[in-house]
Structures are given as structure tokens and as C-alpha cells.
């Protein structure tokens, strides 16, 4: 019940941001392509410190890199994304990231100070590798993504709505396409706290 209420609040926030951005876009006299060009030209290997927020609580810290229209994250909040789907005998093992996921985004609205982005493909999957104890897993995530870049404060807020997760044991020959569907979707929020370069 609490998760559903939190998800509904986030959905309302996202819809409100979307409504504000589309209104701002219509009223703005900025040139066509402003948002795309501004983001692509400004963001080449730009790194930020960031915090993961789940259920309005900071649950982890990470680093985020923006390369033009690609967002990469040093690690996801694995306690929420990976641990629930691990075998029972690995539930208490440490989870260490080996590689990082990427998402491709495109601007869909802007004001003078803020650029709003969404992922290029609503069915986009991203993947990364983790080490759990001595086992290597590939983690596939399907999620919708919306982001807001405040160009004056140089801060990002990104909301993922994780719909499906697949976990593959890379040492097993029994690879399956079974996906764990999350109902309701898991809302993850990344908030940058400091630009590093």
C-alpha cells in the first residue's frame, strides 16, 4: 500500500513536470534545437556525485557521467534491483559492480533554466555486471526514465520506473529469458549533489 502511494506520488510529480515543460516549451521563444544542442555541447564526459533515493530515503551514493545523450551510472541501488532475485544461498553476500548501465536520452521540453529529457525508447533495456560472492551475474533492467537538468544550478534529477529485471548467472549453462515483472514498478530517483569536473 505504501509503495503504491509512493509510486502514485512520483507519477503525479512526473506528470506535473511534463505538463510544466510542455507549457514552457510552447511559450518559450528559444530556437528550435536549443535543448538538444545545449545538452550535447555542454555534456561531454561530465561527472557528478549523486545519491540514490528510494521511498524518500537516501539509500546509496554513486557517480553519474553524461556524454552527450548518454547517461551512465557507476552502480545501481543493488539492494533493491539485484538482491530480491538472488538465490537463497547468496542473499547475504556482498554485491560488487563490475560494469555500469547506460541509458540514451533525448530532450522533450525546456525552459530558460531547465531541460527535460526522456529515454529514446520506452522499451529500452540496459544491462550491467555484478559479482555476488564468487559468482558473476548479468543484470538486465527495463525501465522508463525521465530526467530534469537545471542548467543554472547544474543539477540533475532522474526518475527510473523499473518494470522488469532479469538476472543471469554467467557461470551457468542454464540461461533463461525469464523476466521478473515488478508490480507496481519500482521507482528509483537519482539526485546529483556535486559536479566533479
BELQUI-V121876 format. One record per backbone hydrogen bond with DSSP energy under -0.5 kcal/mol. CO is the residue of the C=O (numbers start at 0). NH is the residue of the N-H. If there is no record, write none. Layout:
# BELQUI-V121876
co=CO nh=NH
co=CO nh=NH
This chain:
# BELQUI-V121876
co=0 nh=4
co=1 nh=5
co=2 nh=6
co=3 nh=7
co=4 nh=8
co=5 nh=9
co=6 nh=10
co=7 nh=11
co=8 nh=12
co=9 nh=13
co=10 nh=14
co=11 nh=15
co=12 nh=16
co=13 nh=17
co=14 nh=18
co=15 nh=19
co=16 nh=20
co=17 nh=21
co=18 nh=22
co=19 nh=23
co=20 nh=24
co=20 nh=109
co=21 nh=25
co=22 nh=26
co=23 nh=27
co=30 nh=33
co=32 nh=36
co=33 nh=37
co=34 nh=38
co=35 nh=39
co=36 nh=40
co=37 nh=41
co=38 nh=42
co=41 nh=43
co=42 nh=67
co=45 nh=65
co=46 nh=195
co=46 nh=196
co=47 nh=63
co=48 nh=192
co=48 nh=193
co=49 nh=61
co=50 nh=190
co=51 nh=58
co=51 nh=59
co=52 nh=188
co=53 nh=56
co=56 nh=53
co=56 nh=58
co=59 nh=51
co=61 nh=49
co=62 nh=73
co=63 nh=47
co=64 nh=66
co=64 nh=71
co=65 nh=44
co=65 nh=45
co=66 nh=68
co=66 nh=69
co=68 nh=104
co=69 nh=66
co=70 nh=102
co=71 nh=64
co=72 nh=100
co=75 nh=77
co=76 nh=79
co=76 nh=80
co=77 nh=81
co=77 nh=82
co=81 nh=84
co=82 nh=85
co=86 nh=89
co=87 nh=90
co=89 nh=92
co=93 nh=95
co=93 nh=132
co=95 nh=130
co=100 nh=72
co=102 nh=70
co=102 nh=104
co=103 nh=119
co=105 nh=117
co=108 nh=115
co=112 nh=150
co=112 nh=151
co=113 nh=110
co=114 nh=148
co=115 nh=107
co=115 nh=108
co=116 nh=146
co=117 nh=105
co=120 nh=123
co=123 nh=142
co=125 nh=140
co=127 nh=138
co=128 nh=97
co=128 nh=98
co=129 nh=131
co=129 nh=136
co=130 nh=95
co=130 nh=132
co=131 nh=133
co=131 nh=134
co=134 nh=131
co=135 nh=169
co=136 nh=129
co=137 nh=139
co=137 nh=167
co=138 nh=127
co=139 nh=165
co=140 nh=125
co=140 nh=142
co=141 nh=162
co=141 nh=163
co=143 nh=160
co=144 nh=118
co=145 nh=158
co=146 nh=116
co=147 nh=149
co=147 nh=156
co=148 nh=114
co=148 nh=150
co=149 nh=153
co=149 nh=154
co=154 nh=149
co=155 nh=191
co=156 nh=147
co=157 nh=159
co=157 nh=189
co=158 nh=145
co=159 nh=161
co=159 nh=187
co=160 nh=143
co=161 nh=185
co=162 nh=181
co=163 nh=141
co=164 nh=179
co=165 nh=139
co=167 nh=137
co=167 nh=169
co=168 nh=171
co=172 nh=174
co=178 nh=180
co=179 nh=164
co=180 nh=182
co=184 nh=186
co=185 nh=161
co=185 nh=187
co=187 nh=159
co=188 nh=52
co=189 nh=157
co=190 nh=50
co=193 nh=48
